[in-house]
Amino acid sequence: MSQLVSIPPATHVGTVSLTVADMARSLRFYADVLGLHQVAGGDGRVQVGGADGAPLLELVEVRGAPPKPQHATGLYHFAVLVPDRVELARWLRHVVESRGSLQGWADHGVSEAIYLGDPDGNGIEVYRDRPRAEWPVRNGQLQMVADPLDAHGLLALVDGDASPWLAMPAGTTMGHIHLHVADIAAAQVFYCDVLGFDLVQRYGPSALFVSAGGYHHHIGLNTWAGVGAPPAPPGSAGLRDYEIRLPTGDALEAVARRLEGAGIAFERSVGGLAVSDPASNRIVLVVA
């Protein structure tokens, strides 16, 4: 199948749902480290979000759930997008002052990103975007990179700012999600040819990045857990599903028709549909 249509430019990633082994532990982590506080809950599910109350994550407790195996498909990281560089600096200062544990950081040309993990081993990125006019382009193609982050320059932005950091600021969103898959070619067919995302960049033979509306990426896909990796065992901590939010009901129905045409099974629900990608990563498509 070759891509004939693109998913609407306003399409974006919504709430990410995670299985956690200890709800109280996870709520403490997300509040104390990420500044995400409970905004809704019920039936064993808790939604957490930033200062404006928009839910970014849904946490579902499976008491004692084991971590996702290293060589399994599923979540690589979800990425929380803050509104600007000053807000990224304020959050970084908070983590440094509270002696939080970071796993790394990078300047990707299109963005500045900081990486960490939650108590269940779920990968997290907190980042800010550069203006699109500053994104690196070579021969008409966007070129994301992995250069060192200017952490000192970031922290200098908030030197002398004594205001307390209490929560992720209003306007924080789920910027993108990055997934382990079993086969890059199959992932490209599903996400580009069927769902309709645009291929933005390949990263060698093991990763690719897709988006809507010219964004640098809404979904990253890699085989770094192993080509042919199986899904995590049922009951493991990690990704349950994630939302793709479409702007209109017509856009949702267009995706449904493409899924039917490709012979891919999906389930209808109130206001949306649910489908699994070829690596068994579960997606809920909804109208924003």
N, C-alpha and C positions, 0 to 999 in steps of 0.2 A: 504493500500500500504506500502511496506517496501523499505527502501532505497537500491538501487542496484548500483548506480553510484555516484561519487562525481563530483561536478563542478570543473573545472580546478584550480590548485593551484594559478595561477596568477590572478584570479578573484578578483576584489576589488570594493569598492564604489566610485562613481564619483561625479559629480555635484549634489547638492541638490537644488531644486527649491522651493521657498517660496512665498506665497502671503503676501504682506505687506500693511498696511493701509496708509502709508505716505512715499513715496519713498525718499524724501529729508531727512526726519528724519532717515530712515534706513541707507541711504548712509553715513550720518554723524556718526552714531553709529558704523557701521562696519569699517569705516576709522579710527575714533578716538580711539576706544576701541580695536578692533581686528586687525587693520592694514591691512584691506582688501580694496583695492581700485578698482575703475571701470576699467575693462579690455576690455569690449565690451558692446554694447547696441544697441537697436533698437526695434521698434514695442512695446514700453511699457515694455521692459524687459532689465534689466541691470545685467551683470555678474561682480562679484567682485572676486579678487584673491590677492595673496601675491606678494613678490618682483619679482618672476620669471614670473608673468603674467598668470599662469595657473588658470583657473576659478575654484573656489570652490563652490560658491553659485550663483544662479540666483534669482533675486528679481523681482517680478511682482506686480505692484501696483493695488490694488482694493481700491479706495479711501474710507476711513472710514470703512474698513473691521473690524468687531468685532473680538475679540480674540477667539481662539478655546475654546469651553466650557470645563470645568474641567473634566467632565465625558463623554469624547468622544475619539474615536480612532484618531490616527494621530501621530504627532511628539512628542516624549519625549525629545530627544536632538539629534543634530548632533555633531560630534566630530572632531575637527581640530587637526591633528597630526603634531607636530613640530619635527624637525630633531633630537634634542638632549636635554639633561637636561639644558645646559647653555641657550639655546634659550627659554626654558620654564621659566627659572629664569629671563631672560631679559624681557619677556612679563609680568610676574607677577610684577616685579619692575615698569614697565610702568603703569600698572593698579593701583598699590598702590600710586605712585606719582601723578597720575591724578585723584585720589580719585574715581575710578570706583567702581561700586557696584558688589560684588561677592556673590554668593549664597551658596558656600561651596567648599570643596576640600577633596581629599582622596588619599591614597596610596592603589592601587589595587593589589599590588604584581607584576603584569605584567607591571604596568604603574603608573605614577603619574599624577593626573588629577585635574583640577580646573574648577568650574562650575559657570555659570552666565546665564542671560537671555537677549534677545534683547527687543526693545521697544514694540513689539507685543506679548511678552510672550513666544517666541520660546526659548527652552532650548538649551544651548551651552556648550560643554565641550572642553577645550583646554588641551592637554596632550602630554606626551612623553612616549615612550616605553622603558622598560628595555631590555637589550639583552636577547634573548630567553633562553640562558643557565641559566639565573637567575630566570626564571619564576617558581613559586611554583607549584610543582607536588606532589600529594599524591596518592599512589596505582595506578600509571600510568595515573592519571587524573589531568588535569590542575585545579588549585584551585584559582580563583580570590577572593580577599578579599576586605574589605572596612576599612582599618586601617587609623589612623590619618596621615596626610601629614606633612612632615618635611619642613614647609614653611620657617622657619628661615635658615635651611640648604640650601634651594634653593637660597634665597636672598644672602646668604654669598658667593655664587659662583660668583656674579657680584658686590660684594663690591669693590668700587674703580674704576669700569668701567664707565667712563664718556661718552661713545659713545651714541649718541641719538638713540632711538628706533623709527623707522619710518614705518615699515611694517613687516608683517609676512615673515620670511626668505624664500629664495629659498629652494625648497625641501619640503615645507609644503604641506600636502595632506589632503583629507577628509578620516580620518582613519576608522571611522565607523559611523553607525546611529543606534539610539535606538528608537523603536516605541511602542506606545500603540496599543494593539490588543484586540479583543473581546473574544478570546478563544485560550488558549495556545496549546491545542491538534491540533486544526485546523491549527494554525500557524506553528507548527512543521511539519505536513504533507506537507504543501505547500512549506516551505523554505528548508526542508531537502529531503523529498521523491520526490518532483516534481522539484524544482529548482536545488537541488543537493548539498546544503551546508551541512557541517558536524556539528553535534551537539557537542558542546564543553563542556557546563556546564549548569545544571539546577540550578535555585535559588528558592528552594522550589516549591510550586505548581503554582507560579504566574509569573515566568520569566524564559527565557532560552536564551542562547547565541550560535550563529552559525557562522561558518567561512569557508573560503577556505584556503587550504595550511597550516593548522596547526596554523593559527593566533589565538590570544585569542578571538577575535570576530570581525566580520565585521558588524553583525546585532544583536542587542539586541531586545528582544520582551517581553512585560510585559502586565499584566491585571490590573495594578495599577490604571487605570482610571475606573475600574469596569468590572467584567465579563459580557459579553454581551453588552458592551458599544456601542452606535451607532456612525457612522461617524459624524464629525463636519458638521453643516449646510453648504450648498453651499455658497460661498462668504466669509467664515471665513478666518481670517489670519491663517497662518500656512503652513504645508506641502502641496505642489502641487504634486510633485513627486520626486523621486531620481533615480540616475543612478546606475545600476550594470554593470560594464565594464568587458567584457570577452575577452580573449586573441585572439580568432580566430573566423572566420565566422562559422567554423564547430562546435565550442562550442555553438555558438548562435543557430544554427539549431538543435543541440541536445536538448537544452532547449525547443525549439519550439515543437519538437516531444513529449517531455514528457508532456508539457501543453496540446497538442492535445489528448494524451493518457489518461490524467486525466479528459478530458472534460472541461477544463478551457478556456474560451474565451480570446483571445488576439488580438491586432491590429498590423499589419505590418506598418513600416515606413521606410524611407530611412536610411539604415544602422542599423536597429534595430527593436525592437518590444516593445509594451507597454502592461502591464497587471496589474490588481489589486489583492492584496492579499485578503484573506477572510475577513479582517477588512476594506477593501476599501482603503488601502494605495497603492498609484499608483507608479509603478516601470517602468522605461525605461531601457531595456537591450540593450546594444550597444557593438560593437567591439571596443576595446581600440585602 
